[in-house]
Amino acid sequence: MSTFSGEDPGPVVFTTPGVNEYKVFAVISGYKSVDQGVLAGGQQVYAGAGQPLVVPYNTGIIVAWAIDFAVQLARGNPIGVPCVAA
């Protein structure tokens, strides 16, 4: 897993059909990646000792944690705007 590609973790939201109200149910903490070979001229590039050169490739699959944990942390460290989540 790689860390989230944005500056900060982001929310995962949903809405009930027909209702114009979004609710947060998770926080993105990272994304799944796979090693992708580096190619030059269509050929695999190798690093020292004959090891293939690879880079992490973002699969587009996120890793997210339920919002409950973040709400517990916010309530346990009350600074800033009051937390009104249920």
N, C-alpha and C positions, 0 to 999 in steps of 0.2 A: 504494500500500500504506500502511496505517496501522500504527502500533505496536500491540503487544498490549494489549488492553483491561484486562488484569489488572495488578496491581502489578509482578509479575515475570514473565519468560518461564516457560512451563509445559512439562512433559514430554508427549511423545506416546508412549503405551505400547501394548504388545500382549501377548497370551498365547496359547500353543498350546492348542487345544481339549483339554479333559480334564486340563490341568495348571494347578494353582493357583499360578502364578508369573508375575508381570508383569515385562516387560523394557522398558527405555526405548530407543527407536530414533531419536528426534528431539527437538528443542527448538523450541517455538513462538516465533517472533520477531515476528509481526504477523498482520494479516488483510487480505484484499482488501476494498476499499471502492469504492463508486460514489457519485457526486454525486446527491443526491436533492433535488428542488425543495421549497422551503418553501411550504406552502399556508396560507391563512387564508380561512375560509369557502368552501373548495373552489377558490379562485383562487390562482394563482402570485403570490408576493410578490417585489417587485423592490427591489434595492438602488440606490445612486446610479448615474447614467448609464444607467438602463434595464437593468442587468444582473440576471438572475434570482438571487434569494437561494437558495443551496444549502447543504446540510450533508452531511458524509460519512456514508454508510449502510453498516453492517456487513453484508456478503453472507453471512457465516457460513463463508467459505472461509478457512482458516488458511494462513499461510506458515510453514514449518518447515525447520530445517536438521538434517542428519544429526548424531547424537550424537557421531560420531567427532571432529568439530572441538572440541566442548566437552571431551571426554576429553583431547585433545592439550593444550588450554589448561590443564586441571587438572593434568596431569602436568608441564607446563612451569613451573607456579607452585605447587609443593607446599606448601600451607598447610592447616591443619585436618585433617580425617579423611582417611586414606590412600585413594586411588582404586584400586578393585579390578576395574574394568571390563576386559573382555577386549580 
